[in-house]
Amino acid sequence: MFQGASSISLDAKGRLSVPTRYRDMLSATAAGQLTITKHPHGCLMIFPRPEWEAFRARIAELPMSAQWCKRIFLGNAMDCELDATGRVLVAPALRSAAGITKGAVLLGMGNHFELWDAETHAAQEAEAMKGEMPDAFKDFSF
């Protein structure tokens, strides 16, 4: 289970150093194999390979009316792996799509991660904090 936010920097080659607290789990559950793809909200999604396989199967079953979602998620997916020092190369096309240059935020989202440009994430989070909670939270007590 991945959770929490980590402020990170990509190096000059576009490599992301995965926080230490996640490396052992990624090695044990996915042999360091990851898949990175675009998300329609402007971030990247990073999946351990077994989780990606399950997500990919669900996306592939969507009806033709969701063809653009299939194109976004499946058509932009790139397989990669952690190197010996716990880094993963984020392809230039994916970095560009999410506007990630150097500063980024890695969010643990349960079974996958989201990778955001730091400024974009801060702005969108601030905007979301101004709004009302979605109906999905009506039964939650805070």
Backbone as CSV, one residue per row, in Angstrom:
resi,resn,N_x,N_y,N_z,CA_x,CA_y,CA_z,C_x,C_y,C_z
1,MET,0.854,-1.178,0.000,0.000,0.000,0.000,0.890,1.229,0.000
2,PHE,0.685,2.090,-0.956,1.469,3.312,-1.069,0.618,4.486,-0.609
3,GLN,1.177,5.309,0.255,0.470,6.506,0.712,1.483,7.558,1.107
4,GLY,1.025,8.785,1.126,1.886,9.885,1.517,2.437,10.630,0.324
5,ALA,2.948,11.826,0.600,3.529,12.682,-0.430,5.015,12.834,-0.194
6,SER,5.771,12.829,-1.282,7.213,13.030,-1.223,7.600,14.097,-2.229
7,SER,8.281,15.127,-1.763,8.840,16.127,-2.671,10.132,15.560,-3.218
8,ILE,10.247,15.534,-4.533,11.416,14.934,-5.161,11.905,15.817,-6.298
9,SER,13.090,15.532,-6.760,13.659,16.209,-7.926,14.095,15.147,-8.915
10,LEU,13.840,15.400,-10.188,14.359,14.535,-11.229,15.755,15.028,-11.577
11,ASP,16.649,14.106,-11.879,18.003,14.521,-12.233,18.037,15.017,-13.678
12,ALA,19.215,15.405,-14.146,19.365,15.988,-15.480,18.944,15.035,-16.597
13,LYS,18.991,13.734,-16.325,18.592,12.745,-17.336,17.112,12.384,-17.232
14,GLY,16.396,12.982,-16.273,14.978,12.686,-16.114,14.705,11.475,-15.262
15,ARG,15.643,11.118,-14.417,15.455,9.961,-13.538,14.865,10.405,-12.206
16,LEU,13.934,9.606,-11.743,13.252,9.812,-10.467,13.846,8.833,-9.463
17,SER,14.285,9.328,-8.333,14.780,8.462,-7.274,13.591,8.090,-6.396
18,VAL,13.200,6.834,-6.444,12.053,6.356,-5.674,12.412,6.406,-4.191
19,PRO,11.559,7.009,-3.371,11.848,7.062,-1.938,12.150,5.674,-1.369
20,THR,13.122,5.634,-0.482,13.601,4.388,0.100,12.476,3.546,0.680
21,ARG,11.503,4.181,1.314,10.439,3.424,1.980,9.604,2.581,1.014
22,TYR,9.678,2.857,-0.287,8.910,2.087,-1.273,9.753,1.069,-2.041
23,ARG,11.053,1.215,-2.010,11.911,0.379,-2.856,11.798,-1.107,-2.557
24,ASP,11.845,-1.478,-1.269,11.771,-2.901,-0.922,10.458,-3.509,-1.378
25,MET,9.369,-2.786,-1.184,8.067,-3.303,-1.588,8.007,-3.464,-3.114
26,LEU,8.535,-2.494,-3.847,8.528,-2.586,-5.305,9.411,-3.722,-5.800
27,SER,10.510,-3.939,-5.126,11.383,-5.061,-5.503,10.720,-6.391,-5.213
28,ALA,10.061,-6.490,-4.055,9.446,-7.759,-3.649,8.190,-8.081,-4.454
29,THR,7.366,-7.097,-4.729,6.082,-7.367,-5.375,6.113,-7.248,-6.889
30,ALA,7.110,-6.518,-7.426,7.127,-6.294,-8.873,8.511,-6.483,-9.484
31,ALA,9.450,-7.000,-8.714,10.828,-7.185,-9.175,11.383,-5.890,-9.779
32,GLY,10.929,-4.744,-9.252,11.396,-3.451,-9.737,10.824,-3.033,-11.073
33,GLN,9.880,-3.805,-11.600,9.272,-3.515,-12.897,8.092,-2.562,-12.714
34,LEU,8.107,-1.445,-13.446,7.073,-0.428,-13.327,6.509,-0.082,-14.691
35,THR,5.336,0.509,-14.692,4.745,1.072,-15.908,4.287,2.480,-15.575
36,ILE,4.632,3.423,-16.445,4.265,4.825,-16.267,3.374,5.233,-17.433
37,THR,2.305,5.954,-17.123,1.405,6.432,-18.167,0.821,7.783,-17.790
38,LYS,0.164,8.407,-18.749,-0.487,9.698,-18.523,-1.799,9.509,-17.774
39,HIS,-2.189,10.558,-17.068,-3.503,10.641,-16.434,-4.192,11.881,-16.995
40,PRO,-5.493,11.829,-17.253,-6.188,12.989,-17.828,-6.156,14.247,-16.964
41,HIS,-5.841,14.128,-15.686,-5.789,15.305,-14.816,-4.462,16.054,-14.913
42,GLY,-3.523,15.555,-15.716,-2.275,16.269,-15.926,-1.085,15.737,-15.164
43,CYS,-1.223,14.597,-14.538,-0.101,13.975,-13.840,0.269,12.685,-14.556
44,LEU,1.220,11.977,-14.001,1.576,10.647,-14.486,1.188,9.631,-13.435
45,MET,0.839,8.445,-13.872,0.555,7.337,-12.971,1.704,6.353,-13.078
46,ILE,2.179,5.884,-11.930,3.269,4.904,-11.897,2.755,3.669,-11.171
47,PHE,2.754,2.558,-11.876,2.232,1.307,-11.339,3.329,0.267,-11.187
48,PRO,3.335,-0.495,-10.091,4.120,-1.733,-10.079,3.512,-2.623,-11.177
49,ARG,4.311,-3.376,-11.879,3.823,-4.115,-13.046,2.590,-4.976,-12.760
50,PRO,2.518,-5.745,-11.669,1.299,-6.540,-11.440,0.039,-5.663,-11.311
51,GLU,0.153,-4.519,-10.679,-0.992,-3.616,-10.556,-1.350,-3.022,-11.911
52,TRP,-0.346,-2.734,-12.726,-0.592,-2.229,-14.070,-1.358,-3.258,-14.890
53,GLU,-0.966,-4.506,-14.797,-1.642,-5.559,-15.576,-3.135,-5.605,-15.240
54,ALA,-3.467,-5.489,-13.957,-4.874,-5.492,-13.545,-5.588,-4.237,-14.050
55,PHE,-4.946,-3.076,-13.934,-5.531,-1.820,-14.408,-5.716,-1.864,-15.923
56,ARG,-4.708,-2.338,-16.628,-4.782,-2.428,-18.094,-5.948,-3.309,-18.531
57,ALA,-6.146,-4.412,-17.856,-7.259,-5.303,-18.205,-8.603,-4.601,-18.017
58,ARG,-8.739,-3.840,-16.934,-9.993,-3.106,-16.699,-10.214,-2.036,-17.755
59,ILE,-9.170,-1.319,-18.128,-9.288,-0.278,-19.146,-9.631,-0.893,-20.498
60,ALA,-9.003,-1.991,-20.838,-9.245,-2.644,-22.127,-10.694,-3.092,-22.287
61,GLU,-11.378,-3.352,-21.179,-12.773,-3.803,-21.231,-13.780,-2.665,-21.380
62,LEU,-13.313,-1.424,-21.295,-14.236,-0.300,-21.408,-14.880,-0.271,-22.792
63,PRO,-16.102,0.267,-22.898,-16.786,0.317,-24.198,-16.129,1.325,-25.147
64,MET,-16.527,1.277,-26.393,-15.985,2.178,-27.409,-16.205,3.646,-27.049
65,SER,-17.222,3.941,-26.281,-17.481,5.324,-25.888,-16.354,5.884,-25.014
66,ALA,-15.525,5.010,-24.491,-14.396,5.433,-23.653,-13.067,5.286,-24.398
67,GLN,-13.130,5.296,-25.729,-11.931,5.061,-26.529,-10.820,6.061,-26.232
68,TRP,-11.164,7.325,-25.961,-10.113,8.296,-25.664,-9.434,7.993,-24.334
69,CYS,-10.176,7.490,-23.371,-9.540,7.080,-22.111,-8.567,5.940,-22.367
70,LYS,-8.967,4.997,-23.206,-8.063,3.899,-23.549,-6.796,4.440,-24.199
71,ARG,-6.968,5.383,-25.115,-5.807,5.946,-25.796,-4.869,6.642,-24.814
72,ILE,-5.450,7.389,-23.887,-4.627,8.122,-22.921,-3.851,7.152,-22.039
73,PHE,-4.564,6.210,-21.428,-3.914,5.298,-20.486,-3.033,4.256,-21.169
74,LEU,-3.572,3.557,-22.146,-2.841,2.452,-22.760,-1.863,2.917,-23.827
75,GLY,-2.283,3.888,-24.612,-1.444,4.353,-25.709,-0.189,5.083,-25.271
76,ASN,-0.167,5.568,-24.062,0.990,6.308,-23.562,1.806,5.534,-22.526
77,ALA,1.425,4.310,-22.259,2.101,3.518,-21.232,3.508,3.129,-21.669
78,MET,4.442,3.269,-20.737,5.833,2.879,-20.990,6.327,2.026,-19.827
79,ASP,6.883,0.888,-20.170,7.461,0.006,-19.161,8.875,0.463,-18.826
80,CYS,9.246,0.336,-17.565,10.583,0.708,-17.118,10.910,-0.112,-15.874
81,GLU,12.114,0.052,-15.373,12.480,-0.672,-14.164,13.416,0.150,-13.302
82,LEU,13.368,-0.146,-12.011,14.269,0.502,-11.065,15.692,0.068,-11.364
83,ASP,16.624,1.025,-11.326,18.020,0.647,-11.483,18.585,0.234,-10.119
84,ALA,19.863,-0.066,-10.076,20.485,-0.570,-8.852,20.454,0.433,-7.701
85,THR,20.291,1.717,-8.018,20.247,2.737,-6.967,18.834,3.234,-6.684
86,GLY,17.814,2.531,-7.201,16.431,2.891,-6.903,15.878,4.026,-7.738
87,ARG,16.483,4.244,-8.915,15.979,5.290,-9.796,15.246,4.679,-10.976
88,VAL,14.327,5.461,-11.538,13.607,5.040,-12.727,13.603,6.214,-13.705
89,LEU,13.856,5.905,-14.966,13.859,6.932,-15.998,12.427,7.222,-16.425
90,VAL,12.031,8.490,-16.325,10.718,8.929,-16.798,10.948,9.476,-18.200
91,ALA,10.343,8.857,-19.188,10.569,9.215,-20.586,10.292,10.695,-20.836
92,PRO,11.085,11.325,-21.712,10.890,12.749,-21.999,9.463,13.103,-22.420
93,ALA,8.831,12.263,-23.226,7.463,12.555,-23.678,6.490,12.585,-22.507
94,LEU,6.667,11.699,-21.552,5.788,11.676,-20.382,6.074,12.866,-19.476
95,ARG,7.346,13.180,-19.257,7.690,14.357,-18.442,7.087,15.616,-19.054
96,SER,7.210,15.736,-20.349,6.680,16.908,-21.047,5.160,16.983,-20.926
97,ALA,4.491,15.861,-21.074,3.026,15.826,-20.996,2.524,16.300,-19.643
98,ALA,3.270,16.002,-18.580,2.864,16.394,-17.230,3.522,17.706,-16.791
99,GLY,4.316,18.311,-17.659,4.959,19.571,-17.327,6.020,19.452,-16.255
100,ILE,6.597,18.279,-16.112,7.594,18.042,-15.068,8.976,18.368,-15.617
101,THR,9.639,19.314,-14.978,10.991,19.662,-15.394,12.000,19.167,-14.363
102,LYS,11.856,19.600,-13.131,12.779,19.161,-12.084,12.023,18.840,-10.804
103,GLY,11.387,19.841,-10.194,10.671,19.632,-8.948,9.363,18.892,-9.168
104,ALA,9.139,17.872,-8.367,7.940,17.055,-8.532,7.434,16.583,-7.167
105,VAL,6.215,16.081,-7.176,5.602,15.486,-5.993,5.175,14.076,-6.369
106,LEU,5.587,13.109,-5.563,5.189,11.722,-5.746,4.163,11.402,-4.672
107,LEU,2.955,11.065,-5.106,1.868,10.756,-4.174,1.579,9.263,-4.176
108,GLY,1.572,8.648,-3.005,1.145,7.262,-2.888,-0.371,7.217,-2.922
109,MET,-0.917,6.448,-3.860,-2.367,6.412,-4.066,-2.938,5.012,-3.860
110,GLY,-2.371,4.290,-2.923,-2.864,2.937,-2.650,-2.056,1.923,-3.432
111,ASN,-2.543,1.559,-4.614,-1.859,0.531,-5.403,-0.951,1.106,-6.486
112,HIS,-0.869,2.433,-6.574,-0.009,3.083,-7.556,0.426,4.454,-7.028
113,PHE,1.215,5.147,-7.810,1.654,6.495,-7.476,1.143,7.468,-8.525
114,GLU,1.034,8.729,-8.130,0.864,9.813,-9.078,2.116,10.665,-8.990
115,LEU,2.599,11.108,-10.142,3.758,11.987,-10.204,3.304,13.303,-10.822
116,TRP,3.448,14.368,-10.051,2.987,15.696,-10.446,4.151,16.669,-10.528
117,ASP,4.055,17.626,-11.434,4.909,18.799,-11.370,4.568,19.484,-10.052
118,ALA,5.567,19.917,-9.297,5.338,20.461,-7.953,4.414,21.679,-7.970
119,GLU,4.638,22.596,-8.885,3.807,23.806,-8.928,2.371,23.488,-9.348
120,THR,2.210,22.624,-10.318,0.869,22.232,-10.768,0.102,21.564,-9.637
121,HIS,0.772,20.667,-8.922,0.128,19.975,-7.810,-0.314,20.966,-6.738
122,ALA,0.572,21.879,-6.363,0.245,22.855,-5.320,-0.958,23.704,-5.729
123,ALA,-0.996,24.139,-6.973,-2.107,24.976,-7.444,-3.417,24.198,-7.478
124,GLN,-3.376,22.976,-7.998,-4.612,22.194,-8.088,-5.100,21.760,-6.707
125,GLU,-4.189,21.446,-5.811,-4.588,21.076,-4.467,-5.207,22.271,-3.745
126,ALA,-4.618,23.438,-3.900,-5.167,24.648,-3.268,-6.574,24.927,-3.780
127,GLU,-6.778,24.749,-5.070,-8.107,24.961,-5.652,-9.098,23.933,-5.110
128,ALA,-8.686,22.683,-5.017,-9.569,21.628,-4.509,-9.931,21.867,-3.045
129,MET,-9.005,22.435,-2.281,-9.260,22.690,-0.862,-10.316,23.772,-0.651
130,LYS,-10.555,24.595,-1.650,-11.564,25.650,-1.560,-12.973,25.114,-1.764
131,GLY,-13.075,24.006,-2.464,-14.379,23.478,-2.849,-15.037,22.653,-1.775
132,GLU,-16.238,22.218,-2.095,-16.974,21.341,-1.182,-16.574,19.902,-1.444
133,MET,-16.778,19.071,-0.466,-16.455,17.660,-0.602,-17.433,17.012,-1.585
134,PRO,-16.944,16.133,-2.447,-17.824,15.415,-3.372,-18.830,14.559,-2.623
135,ASP,-19.932,14.238,-3.288,-20.986,13.414,-2.694,-20.470,12.067,-2.203
136,ALA,-19.393,11.569,-2.807,-18.841,10.274,-2.394,-18.445,10.280,-0.917
137,PHE,-18.256,11.469,-0.334,-17.835,11.576,1.056,-19.005,11.858,2.006
138,LYS,-20.223,11.812,1.519,-21.363,12.198,2.354,-21.514,11.327,3.593
139,ASP,-21.094,10.074,3.525,-21.236,9.177,4.676,-20.018,9.190,5.605
140,PHE,-18.997,9.954,5.268,-17.816,10.058,6.111,-18.075,11.109,7.200
141,SER,-17.551,10.870,8.366,-17.612,11.918,9.395,-16.176,12.353,9.650
142,PHE,-15.980,13.648,9.624,-14.642,14.205,9.827,-14.575,14.930,11.118
